[in-house]
Structures are given as C-alpha cells and as structure tokens.
Amino acid sequence: MNSAVWRKSSYSNQEGGDCVEVACAAWHKSSHSNQEGGNCVEVGDGITPVVPVRDSKHPEGPVLVFPAGSWARFIGELKTGDRL
C-alpha cells in the first residue's frame, strides 16, 4: 500500500471533524472504454488485499471493493469465456 494516495472524505471540515480518509492509487480505465465514455469501469491499483472498482462515467460516485483473489478469478474467467 506504499503507492496509495489518501483522499479525505467530503464530510471533513476545517476543524478535523469525524471523518475518514480513503486510499487509492492510480485508476486504470477498462480497455473497452471509448472516447464517448462507453459503459466501463475503472480499477484502482496499489491496495494489495483489495481491488476498488468504480464507474468511469461517475468517478466521484460509489466504489465497490473486492478481495484481490476474487477479482483475479473473475477477470480470469472473463478472459477464458467461462461462465460464473
């Protein structure tokens, strides 16, 4: 997690407040993305035990977090055409 970038929650205030920070490294857009936006996802790298995934059209929206092993199996099955 050394390469992770920390982003403070939008609920933070100038006095510190009760807030959280979210870690994420670089986001990588799906190879299926196009110039018009497409129906695509972005995957965050750099947080070893998990893989954060978000909608590339709404980068400030919610993020789903998957265990890294589960995500790797999912991608592997997509590449081979196996059904889940």
ZAMIBA-34238 format. One record per residue: x, y, z of N, C-alpha, C, O in turn; residue in three letters. Coordinates in steps of 0.02 Angstrom, whole numbers. Layout:
// ZAMIBA-34238
@n_u = X&n_v = Y&n_w = Z&ca_u = X&ca_v = Y&ca_w = Z&c_u = X&c_v = Y&c_w = Z&o_u = X&o_v = Y&o_w = Z&type = ALA
...
// end
This chain:
// ZAMIBA-34238
@n_u = 42&n_v = -59&n_w = 0&ca_u = 0&ca_v = 0&ca_w = 0&c_u = 44&c_v = 62&c_w = 0&o_u = 18&o_v = 117&o_w = 13&type = MET
@n_u = 108&n_v = 56&n_w = -15&ca_u = 153&ca_v = 113&ca_w = -14&c_u = 134&c_v = 165&c_w = -67&o_u = 145&o_v = 224&o_w = -57&type = ASN
@n_u = 107&n_v = 143&n_w = -124&ca_u = 92&ca_v = 190&ca_w = -178&c_u = 22&c_v = 219&c_w = -173&o_u = 2&o_v = 258&o_w = -216&type = SER
@n_u = -15&n_v = 203&n_w = -121&ca_u = -83&ca_v = 227&ca_w = -114&c_u = -84&c_v = 302&c_w = -101&o_u = -40&o_v = 329&o_w = -67&type = ALA
@n_u = -134&n_v = 334&n_w = -128&ca_u = -146&ca_v = 406&ca_w = -117&c_u = -207&c_v = 410&c_w = -71&o_u = -257&o_v = 378&o_w = -84&type = VAL
@n_u = -202&n_v = 451&n_w = -19&ca_u = -258&ca_v = 458&ca_w = 29&c_u = -298&c_v = 520&c_w = 12&o_u = -270&o_v = 573&o_w = -1&type = TRP
@n_u = -364&n_v = 512&n_w = 12&ca_u = -410&ca_v = 567&ca_w = -3&c_u = -457&c_v = 575&c_w = 56&o_u = -487&o_v = 526&o_w = 78&type = ARG
@n_u = -463&n_v = 636&n_w = 81&ca_u = -506&ca_v = 649&ca_w = 139&c_u = -579&c_v = 650&c_w = 119&o_u = -597&o_v = 675&o_w = 65&type = LYS
@n_u = -621&n_v = 623&n_w = 161&ca_u = -692&ca_v = 620&ca_w = 150&c_u = -721&c_v = 690&c_w = 140&o_u = -697&o_v = 739&o_w = 168&type = SER
@n_u = -774&n_v = 694&n_w = 99&ca_u = -807&ca_v = 758&ca_w = 88&c_u = -844&c_v = 782&c_w = 151&o_u = -866&o_v = 839&o_w = 154&type = SER
@n_u = -851&n_v = 738&n_w = 201&ca_u = -883&ca_v = 757&ca_w = 264&c_u = -834&c_v = 789&c_w = 312&o_u = -854&o_v = 809&o_w = 367&type = TYR
@n_u = -771&n_v = 794&n_w = 294&ca_u = -722&ca_v = 827&ca_w = 337&c_u = -736&c_v = 901&c_w = 340&o_u = -767&o_v = 930&o_w = 296&type = SER
@n_u = -713&n_v = 932&n_w = 393&ca_u = -720&ca_v = 1004&ca_w = 399&c_u = -653&c_v = 1034&c_w = 419&o_u = -605&o_v = 997&o_w = 430&type = ASN
@n_u = -649&n_v = 1100&n_w = 425&ca_u = -586&ca_v = 1134&ca_w = 440&c_u = -561&c_v = 1117&c_w = 510&o_u = -500&o_v = 1122&o_w = 522&type = GLN
@n_u = -605&n_v = 1097&n_w = 556&ca_u = -584&ca_v = 1082&ca_w = 624&c_u = -564&c_v = 1008&c_w = 632&o_u = -549&o_v = 987&o_w = 688&type = GLU
@n_u = -565&n_v = 970&n_w = 579&ca_u = -547&ca_v = 899&ca_w = 584&c_u = -607&c_v = 855&c_w = 579&o_u = -608&o_v = 807&o_w = 540&type = GLY
@n_u = -659&n_v = 869&n_w = 618&ca_u = -722&ca_v = 832&ca_w = 614&c_u = -713&c_v = 757&c_w = 623&o_u = -657&o_v = 732&o_w = 630&type = GLY
@n_u = -768&n_v = 720&n_w = 622&ca_u = -768&ca_v = 647&ca_w = 624&c_u = -770&c_v = 624&c_w = 552&o_u = -823&o_v = 619&o_w = 522&type = ASP
@n_u = -711&n_v = 608&n_w = 525&ca_u = -709&ca_v = 592&ca_w = 454&c_u = -662&c_v = 533&c_w = 442&o_u = -629&o_v = 508&o_w = 488&type = CYS
@n_u = -662&n_v = 511&n_w = 381&ca_u = -618&ca_v = 457&ca_w = 361&c_u = -579&c_v = 479&c_w = 300&o_u = -597&o_v = 526&o_w = 266&type = VAL
@n_u = -525&n_v = 443&n_w = 287&ca_u = -487&ca_v = 452&ca_w = 226&c_u = -491&c_v = 388&c_w = 186&o_u = -494&o_v = 333&o_w = 215&type = GLU
@n_u = -492&n_v = 394&n_w = 121&ca_u = -498&ca_v = 337&ca_w = 77&c_u = -433&c_v = 331&c_w = 38&o_u = -408&o_v = 381&o_w = 11&type = VAL
@n_u = -406&n_v = 271&n_w = 35&ca_u = -343&ca_v = 260&ca_w = -1&c_u = -356&c_v = 231&c_w = -70&o_u = -397&o_v = 186&o_w = -78&type = ALA
@n_u = -320&n_v = 257&n_w = -118&ca_u = -322&ca_v = 228&ca_w = -184&c_u = -262&c_v = 253&c_w = -223&o_u = -241&o_v = 310&o_w = -215&type = CYS
@n_u = -235&n_v = 210&n_w = -263&ca_u = -179&ca_v = 229&ca_w = -306&c_u = -208&c_v = 252&c_w = -372&o_u = -262&o_v = 280&o_w = -375&type = ALA
@n_u = -172&n_v = 240&n_w = -424&ca_u = -194&ca_v = 261&ca_w = -491&c_u = -254&c_v = 220&c_w = -513&o_u = -258&o_v = 159&o_w = -501&type = ALA
@n_u = -301&n_v = 253&n_w = -546&ca_u = -359&ca_v = 219&ca_w = -576&c_u = -342&c_v = 203&c_w = -648&o_u = -313&o_v = 245&o_w = -683&type = TRP
@n_u = -360&n_v = 143&n_w = -670&ca_u = -350&ca_v = 122&ca_w = -739&c_u = -417&c_v = 107&c_w = -771&o_u = -455&o_v = 66&o_w = -746&type = HIS
@n_u = -430&n_v = 141&n_w = -826&ca_u = -493&ca_v = 131&ca_w = -862&c_u = -492&c_v = 66&c_w = -901&o_u = -439&o_v = 46&o_w = -926&type = LYS
@n_u = -548&n_v = 34&n_w = -906&ca_u = -555&ca_v = -28&ca_w = -944&c_u = -531&c_v = -18&c_w = -1015&o_u = -539&o_v = 35&o_w = -1044&type = SER
@n_u = -502&n_v = -71&n_w = -1043&ca_u = -481&ca_v = -68&ca_w = -1113&c_u = -540&c_v = -63&c_w = -1161&o_u = -531&o_v = -50&o_w = -1220&type = SER
@n_u = -601&n_v = -75&n_w = -1136&ca_u = -661&ca_v = -70&ca_w = -1177&c_u = -689&c_v = 1&c_w = -1177&o_u = -741&o_v = 13&o_w = -1209&type = HIS
@n_u = -658&n_v = 48&n_w = -1144&ca_u = -681&ca_v = 117&ca_w = -1144&c_u = -671&c_v = 148&c_w = -1213&o_u = -628&o_v = 126&o_w = -1251&type = SER
@n_u = -710&n_v = 198&n_w = -1228&ca_u = -702&ca_v = 234&ca_w = -1291&c_u = -706&c_v = 308&c_w = -1277&o_u = -717&o_v = 329&o_w = -1220&type = ASN
@n_u = -697&n_v = 348&n_w = -1328&ca_u = -697&ca_v = 421&ca_w = -1320&c_u = -764&c_v = 449&c_w = -1298&o_u = -767&o_v = 503&o_w = -1270&type = GLN
@n_u = -819&n_v = 412&n_w = -1310&ca_u = -886&ca_v = 434&ca_w = -1291&c_u = -903&c_v = 413&c_w = -1219&o_u = -959&o_v = 428&o_w = -1197&type = GLU
@n_u = -859&n_v = 381&n_w = -1184&ca_u = -872&ca_v = 361&ca_w = -1116&c_u = -887&c_v = 287&c_w = -1108&o_u = -862&o_v = 255&o_w = -1062&type = GLY
@n_u = -926&n_v = 260&n_w = -1153&ca_u = -942&ca_v = 189&ca_w = -1150&c_u = -973&c_v = 168&c_w = -1084&o_u = -981&o_v = 209&o_w = -1039&type = GLY
@n_u = -989&n_v = 105&n_w = -1077&ca_u = -1012&ca_v = 77&ca_w = -1014&c_u = -954&c_v = 42&c_w = -982&o_u = -947&o_v = -19&o_w = -990&type = ASN
@n_u = -912&n_v = 77&n_w = -947&ca_u = -848&ca_v = 50&ca_w = -925&c_u = -836&c_v = 59&c_w = -850&o_u = -871&o_v = 95&o_w = -815&type = CYS
@n_u = -785&n_v = 25&n_w = -828&ca_u = -764&ca_v = 29&ca_w = -759&c_u = -691&c_v = 51&c_w = -756&o_u = -654&o_v = 45&o_w = -804&type = VAL
@n_u = -672&n_v = 76&n_w = -698&ca_u = -603&ca_v = 91&ca_w = -682&c_u = -584&c_v = 49&c_w = -622&o_u = -624&o_v = 37&o_w = -577&type = GLU
@n_u = -522&n_v = 26&n_w = -621&ca_u = -496&ca_v = -15&ca_w = -567&c_u = -438&c_v = 22&c_w = -535&o_u = -394&o_v = 48&o_w = -569&type = VAL
@n_u = -438&n_v = 25&n_w = -468&ca_u = -384&ca_v = 58&ca_w = -432&c_u = -330&c_v = 8&c_w = -414&o_u = -344&o_v = -47&o_w = -391&type = GLY
@n_u = -268&n_v = 27&n_w = -425&ca_u = -210&ca_v = -14&ca_w = -409&c_u = -175&c_v = 12&c_w = -347&o_u = -182&o_v = 70&o_w = -329&type = ASP
@n_u = -138&n_v = -32&n_w = -314&ca_u = -95&ca_v = -10&ca_w = -260&c_u = -120&c_v = -26&c_w = -190&o_u = -86&o_v = -10&o_w = -141&type = GLY
@n_u = -178&n_v = -57&n_w = -183&ca_u = -203&ca_v = -76&ca_w = -118&c_u = -206&c_v = -152&c_w = -118&o_u = -258&o_v = -182&o_w = -135&type = ILE
@n_u = -152&n_v = -183&n_w = -99&ca_u = -140&ca_v = -254&ca_w = -109&c_u = -197&c_v = -302&c_w = -92&o_u = -214&o_v = -343&o_w = -134&type = THR
@n_u = -227&n_v = -299&n_w = -33&ca_u = -276&ca_v = -351&ca_w = -17&c_u = -344&c_v = -342&c_w = -51&o_u = -384&o_v = -389&o_w = -51&type = PRO
@n_u = -357&n_v = -284&n_w = -81&ca_u = -422&ca_v = -272&ca_w = -111&c_u = -414&c_v = -238&c_w = -179&o_u = -361&o_v = -211&o_w = -195&type = VAL
@n_u = -468&n_v = -240&n_w = -219&ca_u = -469&ca_v = -206&ca_w = -283&c_u = -531&c_v = -160&c_w = -284&o_u = -587&o_v = -185&o_w = -286&type = VAL
@n_u = -520&n_v = -94&n_w = -283&ca_u = -577&ca_v = -48&ca_w = -288&c_u = -598&c_v = -40&c_w = -361&o_u = -555&o_v = -36&o_w = -406&type = PRO
@n_u = -663&n_v = -37&n_w = -374&ca_u = -691&ca_v = -32&ca_w = -441&c_u = -744&c_v = 23&c_w = -440&o_u = -785&o_v = 26&o_w = -394&type = VAL
@n_u = -743&n_v = 66&n_w = -492&ca_u = -793&ca_v = 119&ca_w = -496&c_u = -816&c_v = 129&c_w = -568&o_u = -784&o_v = 104&o_w = -615&type = ARG
@n_u = -870&n_v = 164&n_w = -577&ca_u = -898&ca_v = 181&ca_w = -642&c_u = -856&c_v = 237&c_w = -671&o_u = -850&o_v = 290&o_w = -641&type = ASP
@n_u = -828&n_v = 226&n_w = -730&ca_u = -784&ca_v = 277&ca_w = -760&c_u = -822&c_v = 341&c_w = -779&o_u = -792&o_v = 394&o_w = -786&type = SER
@n_u = -888&n_v = 336&n_w = -788&ca_u = -927&ca_v = 395&ca_w = -804&c_u = -944&c_v = 437&c_w = -743&o_u = -962&o_v = 496&o_w = -749&type = LYS
@n_u = -937&n_v = 407&n_w = -683&ca_u = -952&ca_v = 441&ca_w = -620&c_u = -896&c_v = 429&c_w = -570&o_u = -907&o_v = 395&o_w = -520&type = HIS
@n_u = -836&n_v = 456&n_w = -583&ca_u = -779&ca_v = 441&ca_w = -540&c_u = -786&c_v = 464&c_w = -468&o_u = -752&o_v = 439&o_w = -424&type = PRO
@n_u = -830&n_v = 511&n_w = -455&ca_u = -840&ca_v = 534&ca_w = -387&c_u = -896&c_v = 495&c_w = -352&o_u = -912&o_v = 508&o_w = -294&type = GLU
@n_u = -926&n_v = 447&n_w = -388&ca_u = -980&ca_v = 407&ca_w = -360&c_u = -954&c_v = 351&c_w = -316&o_u = -895&o_v = 351&o_w = -296&type = GLY
@n_u = -997&n_v = 303&n_w = -300&ca_u = -978&ca_v = 249&ca_w = -255&c_u = -924&c_v = 204&c_w = -285&o_u = -916&o_v = 200&o_w = -346&type = PRO
@n_u = -888&n_v = 170&n_w = -241&ca_u = -836&ca_v = 123&ca_w = -260&c_u = -853&c_v = 55&c_w = -229&o_u = -868&o_v = 50&o_w = -170&type = VAL
@n_u = -849&n_v = 3&n_w = -270&ca_u = -856&ca_v = -65&ca_w = -244&c_u = -787&c_v = -92&c_w = -230&o_u = -740&o_v = -78&o_w = -268&type = LEU
@n_u = -780&n_v = -130&n_w = -177&ca_u = -714&ca_v = -157&ca_w = -158&c_u = -720&c_v = -233&c_w = -155&o_u = -762&o_v = -261&o_w = -121&type = VAL
@n_u = -675&n_v = -266&n_w = -193&ca_u = -674&ca_v = -339&ca_w = -197&c_u = -609&c_v = -366&c_w = -169&o_u = -557&o_v = -334&o_w = -176&type = PHE
@n_u = -610&n_v = -425&n_w = -138&ca_u = -547&ca_v = -457&ca_w = -118&c_u = -506&c_v = -470&c_w = -182&o_u = -534&o_v = -489&o_w = -233&type = PRO
@n_u = -441&n_v = -459&n_w = -179&ca_u = -398&ca_v = -464&ca_w = -238&c_u = -403&c_v = -533&c_w = -272&o_u = -405&o_v = -537&o_w = -333&type = ALA
@n_u = -405&n_v = -586&n_w = -232&ca_u = -410&ca_v = -653&ca_w = -261&c_u = -474&c_v = -664&c_w = -299&o_u = -474&o_v = -694&o_w = -353&type = GLY
@n_u = -529&n_v = -640&n_w = -272&ca_u = -594&ca_v = -646&ca_w = -306&c_u = -595&c_v = -608&c_w = -371&o_u = -621&o_v = -632&o_w = -421&type = SER
@n_u = -567&n_v = -548&n_w = -370&ca_u = -565&ca_v = -506&ca_w = -431&c_u = -522&c_v = -541&c_w = -484&o_u = -541&o_v = -542&o_w = -543&type = TRP
@n_u = -465&n_v = -569&n_w = -465&ca_u = -421&ca_v = -603&ca_w = -512&c_u = -456&c_v = -663&c_w = -544&o_u = -450&o_v = -674&o_w = -604&type = ALA
@n_u = -493&n_v = -701&n_w = -504&ca_u = -531&ca_v = -758&ca_w = -532&c_u = -585&c_v = -734&c_w = -580&o_u = -595&o_v = -764&o_w = -632&type = ARG
@n_u = -620&n_v = -681&n_w = -562&ca_u = -672&ca_v = -652&ca_w = -604&c_u = -643&c_v = -632&c_w = -672&o_u = -671&o_v = -649&o_w = -724&type = PHE
@n_u = -589&n_v = -594&n_w = -671&ca_u = -557&ca_v = -572&ca_w = -734&c_u = -532&c_v = -631&c_w = -774&o_u = -539&o_v = -633&o_w = -835&type = ILE
@n_u = -502&n_v = -680&n_w = -740&ca_u = -478&ca_v = -740&ca_w = -774&c_u = -534&c_v = -777&c_w = -810&o_u = -525&o_v = -800&o_w = -866&type = GLY
@n_u = -592&n_v = -782&n_w = -778&ca_u = -649&ca_v = -816&ca_w = -809&c_u = -678&c_v = -775&c_w = -866&o_u = -702&o_v = -804&o_w = -915&type = GLU
@n_u = -676&n_v = -710&n_w = -861&ca_u = -698&ca_v = -668&ca_w = -917&c_u = -654&c_v = -678&c_w = -978&o_u = -678&o_v = -682&o_w = -1034&type = LEU
@n_u = -588&n_v = -682&n_w = -966&ca_u = -540&ca_v = -690&ca_w = -1021&c_u = -547&c_v = -757&c_w = -1055&o_u = -536&o_v = -762&o_w = -1116&type = LYS
@n_u = -563&n_v = -809&n_w = -1018&ca_u = -569&ca_v = -876&ca_w = -1047&c_u = -639&c_v = -890&c_w = -1073&o_u = -650&o_v = -940&o_w = -1107&type = THR
@n_u = -686&n_v = -847&n_w = -1057&ca_u = -755&ca_v = -856&ca_w = -1079&c_u = -794&c_v = -904&c_w = -1035&o_u = -850&o_v = -923&o_w = -1053&type = GLY
@n_u = -766&n_v = -924&n_w = -978&ca_u = -802&ca_v = -969&ca_w = -932&c_u = -861&c_v = -932&c_w = -901&o_u = -858&o_v = -871&o_w = -890&type = ASP
@n_u = -914&n_v = -968&n_w = -888&ca_u = -971&ca_v = -939&ca_w = -854&c_u = -960&c_v = -942&c_w = -779&o_u = -932&o_v = -989&o_w = -753&type = ARG
@n_u = -983&n_v = -889&n_w = -745&ca_u = -976&ca_v = -887&ca_w = -672&c_u = -1032&c_v = -925&c_w = -639&o_u = -1034&o_v = -928&o_w = -577&type = LEU
// end
